[in-house]
Amino acid sequence: MQTISEALGRIASYLDEYKKTNKANDARKIGEAICRVILLNSENKSTNELSNKTKYQELIESISKSNLKEDENHLKKIKTDLRIIQDLGNIDSHDNHAELTISDLESINRSVKNLLRNVFDSKEYIDIDEKIPLSIYTYIEKSITENENWRCDKIISLVYPNRDIVKIKEHKDFQFYTIPDVNHKKVGFVFLGRNISFSESLHDLFTNNESAINDLISLTFLFPKEISRTTGNEVKNRKRNIKSKCERFITSSHPKVAFTCEFIEDYIWDHCLINSLKAASNVTTEQFFIDQWLYKENTEKLSLDFIDDIIKNTSNDEKPIYIIIGDGGVGKTTFCAQAVQKIDQLLAQGAKKKALLLSSFDLPEELNNSDEAIDSIQSLYRVLQDDPDKTLNSQNLGLNISSGNILIIIDGLDEIESKLKERFNLESFINSVIELNDTYLNCAVIITSRDNNSEKFDRKKVNVYQLLGFDNQLIEKYLKTRYDHKSKHVGKGYDAKVLSYISSLSLDNNKKVTPLIMRLLCELVESQGDNQSIKDSDESQYFQMNSALDKVVYQIINRDIIKQEIDIPCDEYFMVMKEIVFDNNCLISKNDFDELIELSLINGSNNKSNGNNKKNYTNFYVSPLFQRVGDNFKIKYDSLEFWIKARYIIHQIQTQDREVSNNVINLISKECYQGGALVKEINSYIKSSKYDYFKSIIQDISKELLKSNINISSNIDISKARKTISSILYLAMSSENSTKEELTSILHSLFGTKPGERIKFLSIFGDFFPLDFRNFSVVDGYFSGYTNLAKSIIPEDKTVFIDCEFRNLDESNFGKNLLSNVNFNNCVLPDGIKNVINSGEQSKQEQIFNIRSDLVKIFKVGFKQSSFVWKSEGLYKQQCASLKHNLILSRYLTFLENENYLHKEPSKGSAGTGFRLCSNKENEVKDFVTQGIISTSIQSLIDKLVR
């Protein structure tokens, strides 16, 4: 009788073969072996012996309640799939004219997957205390890491600080630690892995470490929770089953040692998380929340269902990072608050799960002067905290994130990047999360961002979803919720009026309505009451009337002007909002607000001597677009702040207005120098042909930088100047100009240079477009985090960068031969890029050597008795089976044929083709093959083959 371990090995072998062949007979073998595993797993010896039966039908019949103690309904599921494989496998294995259809093969595949899941991933029904082969484990869509790092020493050191931790035993399946306690006794910890045989591991532990266990007061067994992909729930009775196995060893050989069994995740929650973070967050949620669809490629899922999957760790996305992108007002912040509330509800029911919201709103406007890079969740968390009593240290935070106890939600990544500037390293930040997920495989970080440039997120590392807003069904649902029977507006027909407004927005067929627009429209309708009169749209300097949001805000402002009898035009009203955003950093005191409104009323009134202005300006206090915060006022919605910035900058660019205060330029340099959402919004409305505004700014800055270089009096802030230039490049060079050549042409236009000339003071920050550096060079340039430098065209034999400075370049983006020392003259380079250049130089020499060696080998095939003759293609393949350069033989032969060194000819005596050296190349190739002499033309061959 075979052992259960042997039977598992057979299943793994058959499964590997089945995955290659997709044959029903291989599936049948899997079914038979699974029957034997179930029977051998029984504690009843007579049931074990049934595994010796050789007929598949007899094995299936043995899987019964009379022979096994497992749940009868679960056994029926297993037998159903066993019979499907049996029936279809019989058709495939017999000599007949019937063939299995695609549908039949799909049924077999489903049954194989169901069997593996119901036997190996349903431990509440069938608990097989054996190490499951990796091929089975991964086939049932379960991840596992070969080298599990449970961060055991960190857990112990946090719970027992300042103790000497001794690692007694480190095994691939378990780790045994002790720490000193009282009376020369010790406390022990055993960390058990995920996919192990508990009985074997415990036998090893207690047999080989008896004296160490005798010295213990207590022994704590820690092991990970397991979530069943089949049920979507945590495996029931797992702790009880493991505890009973531990108890057998403890009670028989070490009865005086107190022992406990805990899930690692629970132990971390209980001992490594401060109590203040175990309480609910009490976030403020949207009153009329309607769950939206999240879109990913061709799939869609309701956002709260998506949160459910993450909480239960049953999401099909094994990557731990989820990026939610969407335009302003689409509901990203609302989604974050609802996610926190959902997890708070589970917390109140006893779940050990906490959502930690890290919001861009919590970043202080003025950060401290620390140069610490923000390259991990821990470092971002430290920047956001202002209460030391409620702050978790980095190690505790990392452990709770890794184990899935804390779900991190980051709202407003684009704003965080904008505020932290070059201190924030996105690539390192993403990698830090992946590292936290290495063993527990339960880490989840949700990030929202306005920036829809999702290409900057490496899809191998993150899952990218999109919020698009309300479709017609969700619009109806929102209105029904807002105007239900409890609403004071019920029965007033406001829902129909809102729908009428939506139809007037002239949205494209596929365009959805954002929650912000829905909310503004409802507030507009509710403020009107029964009065439907509204001012027609006038000409405006600032509003883009092909935008739905602009149309709605324009209507609201005009409605407020009429209702509150404010004697100013709509554009002057807009200027009040602009002053708050640009000149008061989005928050204005009541006194300053009063002065601003009074001045606007005077400037905008048709009757400048109107004595009612002074008493009427307080009507702004109740505007639906302003919010009072104590003795201050702000724009009510953060998305409107963004909208105001974009619309005013668009106006300045379109009117070529350089504004004396330069506040627009200041904001551009602050928020646009790395591209991002604001740049994309502006670019969608300005005409790319209007470069005069941009050219004049660059020329003025260049003059000031030149003054500072030659010690002429200049008060220019060099860092700000560089960021302004970078901002202008992003604004002027729309992504619609897709080719490197087109973008480089625009660059010359902006700097007033011609192809081939040097560009002075070129400054680029962040993920800028790749450029073609073949027809210009850069002097006194500055490049920070320019990731697409690696995708740019850089000629290897030309000095491109002179007196330039490079910062924050990731060398992993560069190929071995992309950069050379020739490209740089007196430049400041990061050490990593220096290493790339050095390795590239070395690699180039290696390539030249390898190519020369390969060419000699290829030419020698046809060189016999001191002359060149025709040889078959088969002989070339035989004698050139191993080549040194990373180019296959067929590519070499095609290349030499195109370069007129080889001539392809058919065989005279048989089918097939071969090659003969071209007669005009015989002398130089003979010298090359026999004496190593490299002619000019052969050197040209080698140069072309060097990559």
NORHU-V415771 format. One record per backbone hydrogen bond with DSSP energy under -1.0 kcal/mol. CO is the residue of the C=O (numbers start at 1). NH is the residue of the N-H. Records with the same first field share a line. If there is no record, write none. Layout:
CO->NH / NH
//
This chain:
3->7
4->8
5->9
6->10
7->11
8->12
9->13
10->14
11->15
12->16
13->17
14->18
15->19
16->20
17->21
18->22
23->27
24->28
25->29
26->30
27->31
28->32
29->33
30->34
31->35
32->36
33->37
34->38
35->39
36->40
37->41
39->42
44->48
45->49
48->51
49->52
50->53
55->59
56->60
57->61
58->62
60->63
62->64
64->68
71->75
72->76
73->77
74->78
75->79
76->80
77->81
78->82
79->83
80->84
81->85
82->86
83->87
84->88
85->89
86->90
87->91
88->92
89->93
94->96
101->105
102->106
103->107
104->108
105->109
106->110
107->111
108->112
109->113
110->114
111->115
112->116
113->117
114->118
115->119
116->120
117->121
122->125 / 126
128->130
133->137
134->138
135->139
136->140
137->142
138->141
151->155
152->156
153->157
154->158
155->159
156->160
166->178
169->176
173->193
174->171
175->191
176->168 / 169
177->189
178->166
179->187
182->185
185->181
186->217
187->179
188->220
189->177
190->222
191->175
197->201
198->202
199->203
200->204
201->205
202->206
203->207
204->208
209->213
210->214
213->216
215->186
217->258
218->188
219->260
220->190
221->262
222->192
223->264
226->235
228->232
233->228
237->241
238->242
239->243
240->244
241->245
242->246
243->247
244->248
246->250
247->251
249->253
250->254
254->257
258->219
260->221
262->223
263->267
264->268
265->269
266->270
267->271
268->272
274->277
275->278
286->289
292->303
294->301
295->466
296->299
299->296
301->294
302->306
303->307
304->308
305->309
306->310
307->311
308->312
309->314
320->445
321->463
322->447
323->465
324->449
325->467
327->330
329->516
331->335
332->336
333->337
334->338
335->339
336->340
337->341
338->342
339->343
340->344
341->345
342->346
343->347
344->348
346->351
347->350
351->353
354->407
356->409
358->411
359->362
360->363
373->375
374->425
376->380
377->381
378->382
379->383
380->384
381->385
387->390
393->397
394->398
395->399
396->400
397->401
398->402
399->403
400->405 / 406
401->404
405->354
407->356
408->446
409->358
410->448
411->360
412->416
413->417
414->418
415->419
416->420
417->421
420->423
421->424
423->374
425->429
426->430
427->431
428->432
429->433
430->434
431->435
432->436
435->438
444->408
445->322
446->410
447->324
448->413
449->326
452->454
453->456
454->457
458->461 / 462
463->323
465->325
466->295
470->513
471->475
472->476
473->477
474->478
475->479
476->480
477->481
478->482
479->483
484->487
487->490
489->492
493->497
494->498
495->499
496->500
497->501
498->502
499->503
500->504
502->505
503->506
508->511
513->470
514->518
515->519
516->520
517->521
518->522
519->523
520->524
521->525
522->526
523->527
524->528
525->529
528->531
544->547
547->551
548->552
549->553
550->554
551->555
552->556
553->557
554->558
555->559
556->560
557->561
558->562
559->563
560->564
561->566
566->568
569->573
570->574
571->575
572->576
573->577
574->578
575->579
576->580
577->581
578->582
579->583
580->586
584->587
588->633
589->593
590->594
591->595
592->596
593->597
594->598
595->599
596->600
597->601
598->602
599->603
600->604
601->605
607->610
610->613
612->616
613->617
616->619
617->620
618->621
619->622
620->623
623->626
625->636
627->634
629->632
631->590
632->629
633->588
634->627
637->641
638->642
639->643
640->644
641->645
642->646
643->647
644->648
645->649
646->650
647->651
648->652
649->653
650->654
651->655
652->657
659->662
662->666
663->667
664->668
665->669
666->670
667->671
668->672
672->675
676->680
677->681
678->682
679->683
680->684
682->685 / 686
687->690
689->691
691->695
692->696
693->697
694->698
695->699
696->700
697->701
698->702
699->703
700->704
701->705
702->706
703->707
704->708
705->709
706->710
707->712
717->721
718->722
719->723
720->724
721->725
722->726
723->727
724->728
725->729
726->730
727->731
728->732
729->733
732->734
734->737
736->738
739->743
740->744
741->745
742->746
743->747
744->748
745->749
746->750
747->751
748->753
754->757
759->779
762->782
764->784
766->768
771->793
775->756
777->759
778->802
779->761
781->805
782->764
783->807
784->766
785->787
786->789
787->790
793->773
795->798
800->778
801->825
802->780
804->828
805->783
807->785
810->813
811->814
815->818
820->823
821->824
823->800 / 801
825->803
828->806
830->834
831->835
832->836
833->837
834->838
835->839
836->840
837->841
838->842
839->843
840->844
841->845
842->846
843->847
844->848
845->849
846->850
847->851
848->852
849->853
850->854
851->855
852->856
853->857
854->858
855->859
856->860
860->863
862->869
864->867
867->864
871->915
872->876
873->877
874->878
875->879
876->880
885->887
888->892
889->893
890->894
891->895
892->896
893->897
894->898
895->899
896->901 / 902
897->900
901->918
903->916
905->914
912->907
913->873
914->905
915->871
916->903
918->921
919->922
921->925
922->926
923->927
924->928
925->929
926->930
927->931 / 933
935->939
936->940
937->941
938->942
939->943
940->944
941->945
942->946
//
